Amino acid sequence: MAGFRDLDKALFPIKHISAVVKLFRSQLEDTNEPDLALLSIVIGLIENQLTSRSNAGQLIDSPETTVLPRFELETVENLYRKFKIVITGSVEPNKTKTYATRDLVKRVSDVIWNSLTRSYYKDRAHLQSLYSYLTGSKLDCFGVAFAVVAGCQVLGYDDVHLALSEDHAWVVFGPHGSETAEVTWHGKGNEDKRGQEIGKLDSARSWLYVNNKPVVCTRQMEVAALVSAINPSLNASVDATEVALLQQELLWLLYDLGHLKKYPMAIGNLGDLEEISPKRPGIACSALFEEAIDAARRFYNNQHVYPYTYQGGYYFRNKKYKEAFESWANASDVIRLYNYSRDDEEIYKEFLEIANEHIPYIMKIESSGFEANTILKKSECFANLLKFYDGICQWEEGSATPVLHIGWAKPLVNTISKFDADVRAQVHIVCDNMEEKLSKKNGSIFNNNNNNNYEKEYQATMSKSNNKDQTTSHFYPTIEALTAACSE
Ligand SMILES: CC1(C)CN=C(N2CCN(c3ncnc4sc(CCF)cc34)CC2)S1
């Protein structure tokens, strides 16, 4: 581990954002073991100081001139030392340079777990860093997983790494990261599974474990995870701009060093920040959302949903409704292969908001009669809408827990009825991929899909369906399910 070196200490007392970027740069460039505990304490200290005081609205213009309250070296050193003592006081360091064991990982998780405050509001903001852990004995579920990895780094286990799905975090360890272990809890009222292997049971088919295509972090990607977890919010509606600027600068540093290449959500986070306040001429935020999608397609066999909802949300906010429908149809194309389980509430809420808030809002605007080239005349919009709803129907099929209810069907029927018959008639539905559909029933879909055939399949489909005069949409035979839902 790089440790807290004299050249890092020389940057203190920290008064500007640029000094924090320098600290991160030296940790990321000078060593292949950036010190997770040090960086998490520094970021947590800054975030907590700047989001607890009422200093909203300070004029921010650049990383060099934005004045931060002084962050003293001594404060950071004391917390850093405290973390080392908490960890090495309970678990013996790895003197023999061996791989971590399941027992070791579980013991580090127990040290963190048993030192947390008995009961507190787990979803509160600013509970993700070691600063929160060391000063308030509180961590959120991501923060516990991160703290376990930072603890294993302190003990000298460089094989223990953070594994991230779109709504959960765990660790990998052992030769080539071949072992997995739960180290934190997930969701409300669920018994934690700490110490157990990942996704051996039916949970393997839930979105929560992304069909065993998690983002497995390097140390540098673990730094990207702590930077992504920075939460600039002062309250529900106001952000501390200097914290948002710091997060954006650090994400660009990680991007430029190549550490976001396999981390779609971090690229998406940077895209969201760039939409609000562009810092990098030449890289539009829309290009970042596309980059996140490409990374998910290339490295995670297109099993992640969020890259498409980052992009769909961007198009929606910018009134590009035709493009938003396409992104949301692609998001639905991912979820359809999963089985919905009780652990998947977060993505359920995401699709519910798109289907029952965003799409009805767009329909209202587009049918107000003042839109010249309204999307209601575009067959590809209708096709993408059907594909969006069809994917959700397929998600439900074969799942123990139902997804759709009458609350979904009303906006759905209302939306479809807004398209004229002649527009609907232009959509030719080709029912193919029957074998893919059937194999989902008996669970084999996740086996042959593991050979990452998404890229080949994607290219083949794209080359086939580029005829201009009509919209040929590749659907799966659940249009019946869809129309049945409509007639309810
Ligand atoms: C399109 C969206 C609704 C916008 N923000 C989204 N996210 C915000 C940032 N998120 C994340 N960003 C970076 N890394 C991670 S790891 C993780 C699972 C818990 F550990 C979540 C997450 C989660 C997803 S998805």
The ligand as an SDF file (V2000), in Angstrom:
LIG
                    3D

 25 28  0  0  0  0  0  0  0  0999 V2000
  -29.5410    6.1730  -14.4560 C   0  0  0  0  0  0  0  0  0  0  0  0
  -29.4580    6.2720  -12.9540 C   0  0  0  0  0  0  0  0  0  0  0  0
  -30.8510    6.2840  -12.3350 C   0  0  0  0  0  0  0  0  0  0  0  0
  -28.7110    7.5280  -12.5400 C   0  0  0  0  0  0  0  0  0  0  0  0
  -27.8300    7.2020  -11.4500 N   0  0  0  0  0  0  0  0  0  0  0  0
  -27.6060    5.9690  -11.2140 C   0  0  0  0  0  0  0  0  0  0  0  0
  -26.7560    5.4780  -10.3040 N   0  0  0  0  0  0  0  0  0  0  0  0
  -25.9660    6.3760   -9.5140 C   0  0  0  0  0  0  0  0  0  0  0  0
  -24.6640    5.8510   -9.1830 C   0  0  0  0  0  0  0  0  0  0  0  0
  -24.6040    4.4470   -8.8840 N   0  0  0  0  0  0  0  0  0  0  0  0
  -23.3650    3.8830   -8.7760 C   0  0  0  0  0  0  0  0  0  0  0  0
  -22.3470    4.5770   -9.3160 N   0  0  0  0  0  0  0  0  0  0  0  0
  -21.1070    4.0590   -9.2870 C   0  0  0  0  0  0  0  0  0  0  0  0
  -20.8170    2.8740   -8.7290 N   0  0  0  0  0  0  0  0  0  0  0  0
  -21.8150    2.1780   -8.1630 C   0  0  0  0  0  0  0  0  0  0  0  0
  -21.7340    0.6550   -7.3720 S   0  0  0  0  0  0  0  0  0  0  0  0
  -23.3890    0.6170   -7.0110 C   0  0  0  0  0  0  0  0  0  0  0  0
  -23.9910   -0.5330   -6.2950 C   0  0  0  0  0  0  0  0  0  0  0  0
  -23.8240   -0.3800   -4.8060 C   0  0  0  0  0  0  0  0  0  0  0  0
  -22.5610   -0.5600   -4.4910 F   0  0  0  0  0  0  0  0  0  0  0  0
  -24.0040    1.7320   -7.4630 C   0  0  0  0  0  0  0  0  0  0  0  0
  -23.1230    2.6280   -8.1450 C   0  0  0  0  0  0  0  0  0  0  0  0
  -25.8300    3.6900   -8.9560 C   0  0  0  0  0  0  0  0  0  0  0  0
  -26.6330    4.0460  -10.1290 C   0  0  0  0  0  0  0  0  0  0  0  0
  -28.5190    4.9610  -12.2680 S   0  0  0  0  0  0  0  0  0  0  0  0
  1  2  1  0
  2  3  1  0
  2  4  1  0
  2 25  1  0
  4  5  1  0
  5  6  2  0
  6  7  1  0
  6 25  1  0
  7  8  1  0
  7 24  1  0
  8  9  1  0
  9 10  1  0
 10 11  1  0
 10 23  1  0
 11 12  1  0
 11 22  2  0
 12 13  2  0
 13 14  1  0
 14 15  2  0
 15 16  1  0
 15 22  1  0
 16 17  1  0
 17 18  1  0
 17 21  2  0
 18 19  1  0
 19 20  1  0
 21 22  1  0
 23 24  1  0
M  END
$$$$
